[in-house]
C-alpha cells in the first residue's frame, strides 16, 4: 500500500490494474471481489480493525459498561485490545456467540434490517414437541401481544427428557431479535414446554459455539 500521492502516481503510470484493466484515479474496488495488481503482483488490503468472538455466559450484559456494576462482555475480553463494542445484543439470561469489533461500517451492515443477516438459536426445551407444536412455531403465533414471525424450526436431538431445537425466529413487533428469549419462552410455554436453555449458536456466519 502507498500514500495517496504515491498511489496516484502509480495509477497514472499504468502500473496498477483492476481486474486486468488499468486503474483510474478515484476508482472504487470491492475487497475480495475485485483483483488489484501492482506491476503484476496482487495487492492485498490491510485491515487495521479488530474482530473478536466471545461465547457470552449467562448473566453477562451485552454492553460496554453498566452503571449498576454488573459484568459486561467487555469484562470477559483479554487485556490490551483496542476499544471494541458488541454487534447487536444477546439477552442477559442467554448465552452464545457475540461479535465485538471497532469496525463501525461492518457493524452497521450486520445490524441494519435491509441486509437480512440471519441469527440461529439452539433452544433446549423440556419434553418432546410433536409435529403439531413444531408447525405452530414454524407458522408464527402471537406472543405477549407481539407476533412471533414464521421461522425455520428443526429438531436436532434429544436426551434425558429434553429436546434441542434450532430456530431463526424473531419478534415481529420490534423487527429485531432482541426479544427472542421472551418470545420463545412464551411460545413454548403456551404449548406446555418449559425452556431449559437458549444459547445463540450462530451470528453473521462467524461459526458455531455451544
N, C-alpha and C positions, 0 to 999 in steps of 0.2 A: 504494500500500500504506500501511497505517497501523499505529500501535502497537495492542497488544491492547485496551486500554480504549477507544480511539477507534473501533476496528473493532466492538467490541460495541455502542457507541452507534449507529453507522451501521446495524448489523443490526437493533437494536431499533426504529429509526425507520422501518424498511421500505425504506431506500434501496438495500439490497443484494439482488440477485436471483440465484438459481442455476437456470439452465435455465428462466427465466421465472417461477419461483416464489420468494416471499420466503424469504430465508435464515433459519436459526435458529442460535443460539449453539452452537458445537461441531460444526457440520455438516462432514462430510468431503467434499472435492471432488477430482476427478482432473484434473490439468492436461492440457490437450489434448483432453479428453473433455467435461467439464462447462463450460458457458458462464456466467461470473460477470460481472455488470454492477453498476456503481455509478451511480445516477441515469441509467440508460440507456446509459452508456458502458462498453465492455468493460474488464475488469480483467485485465491480463496478469501472470503470476507473474514475479518477479525471481530469477534464479539467481545465486548467489554462488560456485558451484563452477567448477572448471577442468576442461576436457576437451581432451586433446591426442592426436593420432595421429602415430605415428612409424613410418617404414619401417626396421625394425631391420636393420642389416647382419649378415652372418655374423661370428661371433667376439665378439659383444657379448652380455653376460648380461642376461636379462630380470629385473632386480633393481634395488633402490635403492642397493645397495652390495655390496662384495666384500672379504673380509678378506685376499685374495691380491692385491689391487690391480689386478684385471682391469677392463676397461671395462664399464660397465653402460649401460642405456638412458637413465638419468638424465644421464650424461655427455654425451649427444647432444642434450640439450634446450637451448633458448636460455636465457641467464641471466635471472633475475628472476621466473619464475613461482612460484606457491605450491608448497609441498611436495606432490608427486603420487607415485603408485605405479602400477605396471603392473597391469592387469586380466588375470589368467591368466599363462601362461608360453609362451614360444617357445624351442625348443631352441637351444643355443649355436651349432650348425652350420647353423641355418636362418635365413632372412631373411624379412621380411614385416611385415604390419601389426600394431602393438601399440598398444592404447589405454591411456593414462595419465590418471588423474584423482585428485581428492581427495574424490570423492563415494562414500562407503562404501556407501550404500544401493544405488546403481546397480551398483557392483562386485559386491555380494552377489547381486543379481538376475541378473547376467550369468554368474556363475560357478557358481551353485547348479544341480545337475543337474535339479531339478524344472522349471526354465524352458526346458530343451531348446534352448539357444542354439547354432545351428549355426556351424561354422567351416569355411571352404573352403581347401584347399591345392592349389596348382598344382605338380604333380610332373613333372619332366623326366627321362625315362629314356633310356638308350642302346638303340636298336633300336626295333622297331615291335611292340607287343603285339598278338597276334591275338585273335579273338573269344573263344577258349577261356581265354586268360590274363585278359582283362577280366572274363569271367564268374566266374573263381575269385576275383578281387579283390572283385567285387560281392557274391558269396555269402558271403564271410568265410572265414578259414582260421586255423590255429594257427601262431603266430609266436613262437619262443623261449619256448615253454611258455604263452603267453598267446593268447587268441583275438582275432584281428583281426575285428571285427564287420562284418556286411554293410554295404556302403557304396555310395553312388552314385558311379560312376566313368565319366567321359566323356573321349573323345579330343578335344582342342581343335585341335591342328595338329601338324605335324612338319617338321623341316628338318635338313639335314646329318647324317642318320642318327639324330637324336634325336626323341622324341615327347613332346609336352606333354599331360599328363592333368590332370583336375580331380577331386578326391575330397574327401569329407567324412568319411572313415573314422576310426575310433578304436580304441584298445586296450581290450578289454572288461575286462581284469584290473584296470586302475586306474580304470575308469569315467570317465576324462577323456581328453584328447588330449595329455597331457604326453609320452607315449612315441610320438608319431606318427612321428618320424623313424626310430627303430629298427624300428618295426612295418612301415612302408612299405619301408624298406631291405631288411629280411629277406624280406618278401613278394615284392618284385620280384626279389631275388637268387635266391629259390627257384625262380623261373621263368626264370632266365637273363638278367635285365635289371639293369644297374647304374644306381643313382640318380645323376643328374648334378646336379640342383638340386631343392630343396624350399622354395620361398617360400610363406608363408601369404598367401593372396590376400584373404580377407575375414574379418571378425570382427564380431560384433554388428551386422551390417548397416550398418557405417560407410562402406563404399566398397571400392574395389579399388586395389591397387598391384602393381607388378611389380619 
